[in-house]
């Protein structure tokens, strides 16, 4: 009887070890998937930001050229465009919580805290 109990205990121990190894592998796969999603989203956002800055640069040059005859020179038009960009930056800074932080926290919480099997 003790031999049966001993073998049952050994079998239970082996099954527990297998289960823990499988859980460890599952966690690694889950983490890899979530980190891949996170970094691909981060890279996409960086590319879009860089392209947006380039577009903003060319649009500001075009707007400055458009304003030149109306404001009395290229210097004045560049100052007006710089002022508009500075106001947009201030507005973006003041609304950073609503525009960036809330969305970023929601994205990260959904990514890392929600079960991906659902």
C-alpha positions in Angstrom: 0.0 0.0 0.0 2.8 2.4 0.8 4.4 1.6 -2.6 1.1 2.5 -4.4 1.0 5.8 -2.4 4.6 6.5 -3.2 4.2 5.8 -6.9 1.0 7.9 -7.0 2.8 10.7 -5.2 5.7 10.4 -7.7 3.3 10.5 -10.6 1.5 13.5 -9.2 4.9 15.2 -8.7 5.8 14.5 -12.4 2.5 15.8 -13.6 2.8 18.9 -11.5 6.3 19.6 -13.0 4.9 19.1 -16.5 2.1 21.5 -15.8 4.4 24.1 -14.4 6.7 23.8 -17.5 3.7 24.2 -19.8 2.5 27.2 -17.8 5.9 28.8 -18.1 6.0 28.2 -21.8 2.5 29.6 -22.2 3.5 32.8 -20.2 6.5 33.2 -22.5 4.4 32.9 -25.6 1.8 35.3 -24.2 4.5 37.8 -23.3 6.1 37.5 -26.7 2.8 38.1 -28.4 2.0 41.2 -26.3 5.4 42.7 -26.6 5.3 42.2 -30.4 2.0 44.0 -30.5 3.3 46.8 -28.3 6.6 47.3 -30.3 4.9 47.2 -33.7 2.4 49.7 -32.5 5.2 51.9 -31.1 7.2 51.7 -34.3 4.1 52.5 -36.4 3.4 55.5 -34.2 6.9 56.8 -34.5 6.9 56.4 -38.3 3.5 58.3 -38.4 4.9 61.0 -36.1 8.0 61.5 -38.3 6.0 61.6 -41.5 3.5 64.1 -39.8 6.4 66.3 -38.8 7.7 66.3 -42.4 4.2 67.1 -43.7 3.8 69.9 -41.2 7.2 71.3 -42.2 6.3 71.5 -45.9 2.8 72.8 -45.2 4.2 75.5 -43.0 6.6 76.5 -45.7 3.8 76.6 -48.2 1.6 78.6 -45.9 4.5 81.1 -45.2 4.9 81.5 -49.0 1.2 82.1 -49.4 1.2 84.7 -46.6 4.2 86.6 -47.9 2.5 89.0 -50.2 -0.3 89.7 -47.7 1.8 90.5 -44.6 4.7 92.5 -46.1 7.5 90.0 -46.5 8.7 86.5 -45.9 10.1 87.3 -42.4 6.7 88.3 -41.2 5.0 85.3 -42.7 7.6 82.9 -41.1 6.9 84.6 -37.7 3.2 84.2 -38.1 3.6 80.5 -39.0 6.0 80.0 -36.1 3.4 81.6 -33.8 0.7 79.3 -35.1 2.9 76.3 -34.6 3.8 77.5 -31.0 0.1 77.9 -30.2 -0.6 74.4 -31.5 2.2 73.0 -29.4 0.9 74.8 -26.3 -2.6 73.5 -27.0 -1.3 69.9 -27.5 0.7 70.2 -24.2 -2.3 71.4 -22.3 -4.5 68.6 -23.7 -1.8 65.9 -23.4 -3.7 64.0 -20.7 -6.8 63.7 -22.8 -5.1 63.2 -26.1 -2.2 60.9 -25.1 -2.2 59.6 -21.5 -5.7 58.3 -21.3 -5.5 56.5 -24.6 -2.0 55.1 -23.8 -3.1 53.8 -20.4 -6.2 52.3 -22.0 -4.2 50.6 -24.8 -1.6 49.2 -22.4 -4.2 48.0 -19.9 -6.1 46.3 -22.6 -2.9 44.8 -24.0 -1.4 43.5 -20.8 -4.3 43.0 -18.4 -7.0 41.5 -20.6 -6.9 37.8 -21.5 -6.2 37.3 -25.1 -8.1 34.0 -25.3 -11.5 35.7 -25.0 
